[in-house]
Amino acid sequence: MPIRAAKYLSGFRCIAAVCAFFVAASATASDWQLEVDQDNIKLFTRQGEASPMKTYKVETRIKATLSSLVAFLNDEKSFPKWMDKVAEVEKIRDINEQESLVYQVIDAPWPAKDQDNILYSKWTQDPNTLAVTKDITAEPMFMKEKSNRRRQSFYKASWTLIPEGNGMVKVEYSAEIDPGVGEVKEWMEKMLAFDMPFKTIRNFRRANLDNYAGNKFAFIQEPSRSELVMAE
């Protein structure tokens, strides 16, 4: 092949690869499907990458400080009061102010076994946008499986708190779960990917945050008044 033609073909392949990358990235960013839009809550789903079940994302807006929301999401003992189907949460240990391990149990209807997992979480904050994220991943081998419960084989979730104008915070909660049961029944996917996240974020919106208002964290920077005005 002539050198000039080879260079042209090489350049064409490079352009095609770049185009393919941006097409794939665009598809990944836009493949969420809106399933529910009510009570100022939106629920989206898409096919999971590591699970046979759909991945979900719910979002809403709430007037609060970042620190009060972080404190609320750190109060594991209150989770069963507002997180739908969460029957039990036990703190294993705080690794530091930003990282922790908990044991969590999901109530499943009879005759299915309740599902459990050991969850590692870590808080981070973007220094530019001040968005705060709690990333949660499963550590299923950390603790021996109990005979009366089924260990979820995959769990990855996140809470993202995005400051907006007028003291409002956009809250996003997403998760991908493999319940570890083989074929996922329709009722289980409905419970885990639709009912649970919607009811959980609805209860989150209704929660009384007064008891968490005075909390401060070294790793959290609240938006200044000028930053809030720019965001409006």
N, C-alpha and C positions, 0 to 999 in steps of 0.2 A: 504494500500500500504506500503511495506517495506520502512524504513527510507532512506536506500541507494538509492532505486529506485526513491523516491520522490525528493531526492537531485539532482539526475541525470536529472530528468525531469525539475526541476526548473532551473538547469544550462542550459539545452538545450533551454528552453523558453527564457532565458536571452540572449543567443547567437543569437537566431533567431530574437529577438527584435532589437539587435544591428545591425545585418545584414540588417534587413528591414529598419532601420533608414538610414544607409549609402547608400542603394540602392535608397531610396526616395530622399536623399540629392543629389546624383549623377544625378538622373533624373531631379530634379529641376534645377540643374546647367547647364544641357546640352540640355534642351528642346527648346532653341531658334532655330528657323529655318531661315537660310539666305535667304532673298527674293531678295535683290538687292546688287550688288557689282560693282560700277562704279564711276568714278571721285574721286577716293580715299575715297569713302564713302561706308560703309556697313550698310544695313538695315535688322534687324531681327524682327521676330514676334513670338508670342506664344499666346495660349488661355488665356484670362484674368481670374483672380480669382474673381474679384468683378464687372466685366462688361461682358455683352454679346458680346462685341467686342474684337478683338485681341489687345493685348498689343504690343507696339513697342519699339525697341531700335535702335538708329543710332549711328555710331561712325566714327570718322575721326581723323586726326592728323594735328596740326598747330604749327608753330613756334611763340612763344609768352611767356611772363611771366605770372605767375599765377595771379598776381595783375591786369594786364591789362585786362585779360579775366573776372575776377570778376567785375571790373569796367564796362566793356561792358555789362555784364549780369545784372548789377544793373541799367542800364540806361533804365528804363521802357518806357520813352517817345519815344525811338527809335525802340521799338519792332515792331510796324506796318510796319516799313521800311524793315525789314528782316525776321520776323517770318511770315511764310506763313499763310494766312487767318486770321491773327490777325488784326481786324479792329479798335480796340480801347483798350487802356490801361490807367487807371487812378490810380494814387497813392492815396491810402487811408491814410496810415501813415507809417513812419519808426518807428518801435518799439525800435530798437537800431541799431548799426552798422551791425549786422548780421541778423536781423529779420525785415520783412516788410509785409504789406498787400496791395494788389492791386485788382482793379476791371478790368476784362478782357472780351472782346467780340470777338467771333469767327464769321466770315462772312460765312453764309450758303446760298446756292443758292435758289432762289425763286422756289417754294412757301414755303419752310421750313423757320421757324423763325431762326434768328441769335441766337447763344448760348452764354450764359454768365456764369461767376462764380467769386467768391471772393477767391483769392489765397493767402495763407500764405506761406512764404518762410523763410528758415533758412540756413545760411552758416555754415559749419564745416570743419575742416581740420584734417586729420589723422596725429598724431605727428610722426609716424614712416615712413610712405610712402610719406607724405606731399601731398597726394591726397586731393583735395578740392571738396566738394559736396554741391550743393544747392538743398535741399529737398523742394518740393512744394506740399502742400495739400489744398484741397478745404474747405472753410468755407461757405457753401451755405446759411446757416441761418443768416449770419451776416448782410445781406442787403435784403430788401423786393424785391421779384421778380417783374420784369417789364412785363406788359401785352404784349408787342410787342417782347419779347425775351423768350427763353426757358432756364431755369437754368439746367446746367449739374448736374446730380444726384451724380456723383462720378468723382473725378479727383485726381490723384496722379502722380507726375513726379519728375525727378531729373536730374540735370546737374552734371557730374563728370569730374574733370580736373586732369589728372594723369601725373605728370612730368616724362619725359623720357630724354635720352641723347641728347646732342647737342642742348639744348634749345627747344626741341620739347615737345609738350603736347598732350596726347591722350584725346580726348573729347568724352564723352558718354552722350547721351540725350535719356531718356526713359520716357514713360508715359503709364498709364492705365486710360482710359476715358470711362465713361458711359454717353452718350449724353442725357439720360433721355427721350427717344422718344418711349420706349417700344421695338418693333421689329426694329432692326437696318437694314436699307436697305443697299444693296451692295454698292451703290454710296457713302453713308455716311461713311462706314467703309473704303473704298478706300481713301476718302478725309482725314479722321482723322488719320488713321493708316499707310498710305502709302505716299500719296502726300505731306501732310503737314510736317511730320518729315523730309522727304528727301529734300524737297525744303528749309526748314528752316536751316538744317545743311549745305546745299550747300551755302546758303547766308551767313551763319556764317563764312565759310571758306574764302569767298570773301570780308568780311568786312574790312574796314580800321581801324586798331587799334591805329593809331598814336595819336589820341586825348586822348587815355586812358593809354598811356605808362607811364606817371609820377605818376599814382595813387599808394598810399600805404595804407595798412590796418593793424591795430594792430593784427588782428587774422590770418594774412597770413604770413607764413614763406616761402621765396623763397629757392629753392635748392641751396646749395653751389656748388662751382666748383668741389670739391672732390666728392660730392654726384652725380653730373651729370656724372662724369667720371666712377663711379662705376655702374651707370645705363646703360652705353653704352655697 
